[in-house]
Amino acid sequence: MQNKYNTKPKEQILEFLKNHKNKRFTVNEMYESIRLENSNINLSTIYRNINSLIEEGVLLKHQGNDSKCATYQYIENEDCLAHFHFECIKCGRVSHLGAKETNDFLKMIKRTMFFEVEPQNTYIRGICNNCKNVFINF
C-alpha cells in the first residue's frame, strides 16, 4: 500500500468508510452521507479521492454485471482480498467468510470445474439472520 498526502476531504471520506466497513457504497451514496456533515464537499472531490484510495489499496471496487454503478468498500486488511463476502439484500451488511473456508472452496472449484475465482470480487447475496428474523415476524 502506498502512502499519499491526505487532505481534509480525503480524511472525511476515509473516516466515513471506516465507520461503515461492513457495507458497500456507490459514490452518490457516499456523497449524500458525507455531505450531511460537510456541506463543502462536492461529487468530483469524492470521485478524485476514491480513485486515490483504490490506488493506495484501502478500498475495494466492485462492479457487478447487472449494475452500471460501481460500489466501494473499505478494506480493513489485505485478508479482505482473499475471501468471499456475503451481502444482505435487505440491509446491505457485508460479512466475510474465513480464509480457510474460502481457500477450501476455491481449491474444490479449480479441481472440479477448472475455473479460477477472484475472491475479492465475489459477493454472495442473500438475506442475513437479522433481516430474516424481521421478515419472518411480519
ROPA-450189 format. One line per 10 residues: number of its first residue (from 1); their letters; for each residue z, x, y of C-alpha. Coordinates in steps of 0.05 Angstrom, whole numbers. Layout:
REM ROPA-450189
NUM	a	Z:X:Y ~ ...
//
This chain:
REM ROPA-450189
1	mqnkyntkpk	0:0:0 ~ -18:25:69 ~ 29:20:127 ~ -2:-3:192 ~ 22:-17:261 ~ 60:-83:265 ~ 51:-129:325 ~ 97:-187:341 ~ 47:-239:315 ~ 37:-199:251
11	eqileflknh	112:-196:241 ~ 117:-271:252 ~ 62:-284:201 ~ 94:-238:150 ~ 163:-269:161 ~ 135:-338:151 ~ 101:-318:86 ~ 163:-281:61 ~ 204:-344:74 ~ 154:-385:34
21	knkrftvnem	136:-335:-20 ~ 133:-389:-74 ~ 75:-425:-41 ~ 3:-412:-23 ~ -24:-430:46 ~ -91:-437:79 ~ -99:-402:146 ~ -96:-470:181 ~ -31:-488:146 ~ -1:-422:167
31	yesirlensn	-25:-432:238 ~ 4:-502:244 ~ 72:-480:216 ~ 78:-415:256 ~ 53:-449:320 ~ 114:-495:319 ~ 158:-433:330 ~ 109:-392:372 ~ 62:-433:415 ~ 27:-369:439
41	inlstiyrni	-3:-352:372 ~ -76:-372:361 ~ -120:-382:300 ~ -160:-318:309 ~ -96:-277:311 ~ -77:-308:244 ~ -145:-290:214 ~ -143:-219:240 ~ -73:-206:214 ~ -86:-239:146
51	nslieegvll	-143:-190:134 ~ -97:-133:153 ~ -42:-157:107 ~ -91:-163:49 ~ -114:-91:61 ~ -41:-69:62 ~ -30:-102:-5 ~ 23:-152:16 ~ -20:-215:10 ~ -58:-244:-48
61	khqgndskca	-121:-283:-31 ~ -142:-338:-78 ~ -210:-370:-73 ~ -214:-428:-121 ~ -282:-450:-149 ~ -271:-521:-125 ~ -246:-502:-56 ~ -283:-476:4 ~ -217:-455:35 ~ -181:-393:12
71	tyqyienedc	-106:-394:3 ~ -57:-336:12 ~ 9:-318:-20 ~ 59:-264:-3 ~ 64:-210:-57 ~ 136:-193:-67 ~ 119:-133:-110 ~ 59:-105:-148 ~ 82:-141:-212 ~ 55:-204:-180
81	lahfhfecik	-15:-178:-192 ~ -3:-170:-267 ~ 19:-240:-288 ~ -3:-313:-286 ~ 20:-362:-234 ~ 38:-435:-244 ~ 26:-481:-185 ~ 54:-551:-179 ~ 0:-600:-156 ~ 54:-645:-124
91	cgrvshlgak	98:-597:-84 ~ 56:-534:-84 ~ 111:-489:-112 ~ 85:-427:-147 ~ 124:-398:-206 ~ 110:-334:-243 ~ 100:-323:-318 ~ 133:-259:-342 ~ 91:-196:-351 ~ 104:-191:-425
101	etndflkmik	82:-263:-438 ~ 21:-253:-394 ~ 3:-188:-430 ~ 10:-221:-499 ~ -35:-278:-477 ~ -86:-231:-446 ~ -90:-189:-510 ~ -100:-252:-552 ~ -155:-277:-506 ~ -190:-210:-506
111	rtmffevepq	-184:-204:-582 ~ -206:-275:-599 ~ -251:-295:-542 ~ -277:-226:-520 ~ -260:-246:-449 ~ -221:-208:-396 ~ -179:-250:-349 ~ -157:-228:-280 ~ -83:-249:-279 ~ -75:-242:-204
121	ntyirgicnn	-128:-295:-194 ~ -103:-342:-249 ~ -65:-404:-227 ~ -47:-454:-280 ~ -39:-521:-245 ~ 6:-577:-267 ~ 70:-614:-248 ~ 136:-576:-243 ~ 200:-605:-274 ~ 229:-625:-206
131	cknvfinf	167:-666:-188 ~ 160:-693:-259 ~ 232:-719:-256 ~ 220:-751:-188 ~ 155:-782:-213 ~ 189:-810:-276 ~ 246:-840:-236 ~ 199:-883:-193
//
